[in-house]
Amino acid sequence: MDSSNYHPMWYQQNRPYAKFSKQIFLSHGLSGQSLHEIQNRITRDWNNELNLKKINSNEVVTDFMKEVSLAFYFGAFAGHGYNIFSFTEKLGEMLENTSAKDIPIDALKSPYPVYFVQFHRPVQWGKLQITGAYVIDEESVPSLQVCLVIAPTNLNGHWMSAPSGYFYLPLSRSSKGGLGELIDSAINSEITNKWKHATGSMPIETTNVSDLRDIRAKRESMDLSSGREAIHNAMNYLANCLCYLSSHEPSNIGYASDAPEKLIEKSTLAKTSKQKNKAQSQLKSMGHFPITYLQVNSSKSGSMISGEQTFDNKKRQHWRRGHWRNQRKGEGLSESCLIWIKPTLVGKEKMPEQAREYRLS
């Protein structure tokens, strides 16, 4: 995939305040001050674009307040080192056919406080596509914060006419139930409380940006209701990704297909850390971040998909779902370890054509 398919890369390449958001996060962290500074910067850029007539006001479709939130998530992501995990097709399909609904949230161990998970294929919601999620797992925050992102409908348009939607779903750490119950609760809460969240957001202190939060709240509440199934599927898949990241070592690291080959070569063949850091810094400034690709490792315990196939002449090929086991270990069973019981493909790929007899009367 090229860089435009990865939301963080697309965002840095298409938002003039992306790098500013990182600097603000490094200065103020996950705070109201960061949100305020980012909002002021976006307001200034927004007004400048209109005043300089770089875009007609009738072409503006980007949601201002959502843009502030997305900049905040990106700033946190960039400030913690631009960590992207991309699940490859085979592993992604296995996780898609695994259940993590009974796993408690305290069994999850994030590799970084903030990172981005790239889905192996988009989750469809009508004509829209949920492609991945920013994950914020800070100990000081009482919830694991998930921001599902929707691919922009126009990859190369002006940033004020090329919106990118998202769904924010916090998963409470105090929950005693499994991830399945927690996800359902978070989705329901987000739908029913959307009005409260929107009207209680930070006031817009400018006359050039219309405050349409009431209208937005109604629209988003309807959007969430109609997209419940897609959001639910995306969150269930993400839950399995988080379980995998909590229990498996990372695989190989690479770059998007359109990253400059010469800079990648410099980074790979660098003889000193200074040369390596310089090449990587150049790549990041262009919006190309290193990607940790996660794939099925046949050398570890458990077979690959092809090795687990069984055949049944009476059934078409289908998945026998996998699941996670939260196994206790250590002194007094005080520690937990996630064990993946992998899904398997069973049945024949194609059923043989069978002749049918018809009795005519």
N, C-alpha and C positions, 0 to 999 in steps of 0.2 A: 504493500500500500504506500502511496505517496503521502507527504506531510499534511496535505489538506484533509485527509481522512482522520487524522488525529486532532481532536478538538483543541488541546493546548497549543499545538503548533500552528494550526489555522488561526487561532485567536491572536497569538503574538504577531503573526504575519499580517493580520488585518485590523488590528486595533492600535491606534497611535499612543494609547496610554497603558499598554500592557506592561512595558518595562517599568514605568512609573509605579504601577500597582505593586510590583515586586519590591521596589525600594521603600515604599510606604509600609509594606508588611514587615520588612526587616527593621524598620524604625519603631513601629507601634504594635506589631503582632496582631493577634485576633482580638481587636478592640473596636469600640465605637469610633475612636479617633481615626483609625484606618479607613473605616467606611466614610467618615465625614470628609477626609482628605481626598479619597477617590471620587466621591460625588462632586466635590468642588472642581476637580480636574476635568471630569467628563462634562460637567456643565460648561466649563470654559471652552473645551474643544467643540462641543455641540454648538454653542453660540457663534464661535469663530467660523465654523463651516457654513452656517446659515448666512452670516454677515458677509462672508467673502463669496457667497453664491456658488460654492462648490457642489451644493446639492439643493434642489428645489424642495421647499417645505412640504409640497404635496407628495414627494417621493419618500418621506421619512416614515418608516414603519417599525423601526427598532424601539422596543419598550425601554424607556429611560431607566426606570428603577430596576428592572431585570438586568440591565447592562451594568449598573453599579454592583449588584450582587455577583454577577459573573466575573467582573474585574477583581472583586475581593477573593473569590475562590481561586482564580488564576494567580493572584499575587501570593496567596498562601502556598500554592503548588510550586511556583517558581522559587519562592523564598526558602523552601525546604529541599531544593536541589533538582527540580525538574524530573521527578521519578515517574516513569511510565511503564506499566506492565501490560503486555499485549499477549492475549491467549490465542494460540494457533488453532487451526481448523479442527484437527483431530481431538486435541485436548478440550477445546471449547465445546465440541459436540458431546463429549463424555460428561462434562460438567452440566451441560444443558439437560442431560438425562439422569441427574443425580438429585437427591433431596437433602436439604440441610435444615428442614423445618424443625427438627427436634434439638438442634444444637443451641446451647445457651450463648448469649452474646459475650460472656466473659471467657469463652473458649477461643475467641478470635484474638490473634496476635499480629497486629499490622507491622509490616516491615519498616515503615516510616510514619511519622506523624501526619503527613499529607502526601498523597500520591494520586495518580490517575490510572484507572483500569480501562483498557480498550477491549471491547467485546470482539469475539472472533467473527461475528456477523451482526448486523443491526437487528434490533427488535422492532418489528414493524408496528406502527400505530397509524392506520390509514395510509396517507401519503407521506407521513413523517417517519423518521428513523431515530430511535434511541441508540446511540453508538458507544456509550461508555459512561463513566462516572468519576467525578472528583470525590475522594474520600478523605475526611479530616478526622483523625483519631488521636486527639490531644487528651492527655490524662486530666487536665484542668477543666475540660468541658464535660458536662454530665451526660452527653449523648455522643454516639458515633454518627457523624454527619455525612450524609450522602447527597450528592448533587448529580442526578442523572442528566445528561446533556443530549439535546436533540440536534442532529446535523443541520447546519444552515441550508436553506433552500437555494441560496445564491452564494457560491464560494468566493466569487471575485468581485462582488458588488461593493459600492461605497458602504462603509461600516454603519451608516445611519439608515441604509436601506437593505441591509443584509443581516437580519436578526438571527440569533441562535437561542432557542428556548431551553428551559431546564425545569426539573422538578426537584425541590429540596425536601428530603425525608430524613429527619433525625430519628435514630434508633436509641431509645433510652437504655442506659447501662444498668438501671435499677430493676429492669424487668426480670422476673423469675421464670418466664415461659421460654419456649424455643424461638428461633429466628422466624419461623413461619407465622406464629401468633404475633410476634413483634412487628413484622412487616405489614400484616393486615391492619394492625392497630395504627401504625404510622400513616398508612394510606388513608384510612377512614378519618383520622384526625386532621390530616392535611386538607381533605375535602371539606369537612364540616367547619374548620376554623380558618379557612382561607380569607374570609371577610375580615376577621379580627387581625390576622397577620398583615394584610394589605393596608388597612386603615390605620394600623398602629406603627407603620414604618416611618422612617425619617422624613420630616417635611421638606418640600422642595422650595428653596429660598431663591427663586428667580421668576421673573415674569415671562421669560422666553420659553419656558418649559411648562406645558399645561399639566396640572395635577389631576389625573384621570384615574386615581386609585380605586374609587368606588366602582367605576365601569370595569376596570381591570379585574377587580375581585370577583364580580359576577361572571365575567367571561372565563376566568381561570377555574372557578368552581365548576362550571359546566364542562370545561375542557378536561379537568381531572376525572369527573364522573364518567365521561364518555371514553376516556383512555384508561380506565381502571385495569382492564385486562392486560394491556401492554405494559403498564407500569408494574403490575404484579409480576408478570413474566420476567421483566428486566431485573426487578429486585430479587426474585428467587434465583436467577442466574448469577447475579452479583454476590449473593450470599455464598454460593458454591465457590466462586472465585476467591472470596475472602477466606473461606475455609482452606482452600488450596494454598494460598499465600501464607497461611498460618502454620502449615504443616509440611511444606516442601521447599527445597532449596531452589533459588532462581536458576534459569537456564542461560542461554547465550545472550549477549548484548550486541545490538546493531543499530542501524539508522534506517529511516524511511527511504524508499526507493529513489526519491528525487534529491537526496542529500548530495552535495558536491563530492565527487569521488576523490579529488585531490586532497581535500581537507580530511576526509576519512582516512586516507592513506597516511597523511602526516600524523594524525592522531594515533594510528595503529603502529607505525614504524618509528615513532619518536624515540630518540635515545635518552632524552632527559625528561623529567617531570615538567619542566618549564615549557619545553616544546609541545608536549602533549596537552598541557593546560591551555596553551595559546590556541592550538588547533580546535580544541573542544569549545573554547570561549567564542571563537569565530563562528563555529557551527550554531551555537546557542543564539548568538546575536542575529543570525539569519532565520531563526525559528526552527532549527533542527536539533532536537534533543535526543540523547541516547535512549534506546528502547530495550527493555528487558523482555525477550521473547520466551514465553513459557510453552513447553511442548511435552508430549508423552515421552518418558525415558524408559526404553525397553530393558535397560540394564538393571533397573531397580526392581524391587519386589512387585509382583503383579504383572500380568501379561498385557500386551497391547491389544487393541480391539480385535484384530484379525486372529489372535491366538485364543480368544475367548468365545469365538463363534460356536454355536451348537446348531444342529439342523433337525428340523421337525417337518416332515412332509405335509403335515396338516395345517401349518401356520405360515403366514407370510413373515418376512424378516421384520423384526421389531426390536426395540430396546427393552431389556429387563433392567428396570431402574436401579441405580446405585444409591448409596446413602453414606453418611458420615457417622462414625462411632466416637463418642467423647470418652476416652478411656482414662481412668484415674491411675496414677502411679506415684512413686516416690514414698518417702517416709510419711506414714499416716495417711497415704493416698491424698496428699495435699496438692499434687500437681495433676494437670490434665494433658492428654495428648490426643490430637485428632487423627483418626485412622480412616482412610478412604476405602470403602468397599465399592469397587469400580462397577459401573454398569456394563452389561454385556449385550452383544447383538445375537439374537437367536432367530431361528427359522430360515427358510430359503429366501433368497433375494427376489425370485419370481416364482409364482405358482404355475405349475404346468397347466396348459389348457386341457380341460376335461370335457369329454363329449356328454351331451345331455340327451336323454330320451324324452320325447313328448308323446303322450297317448291321445289320439284324436277320437272324439266320440261324435 
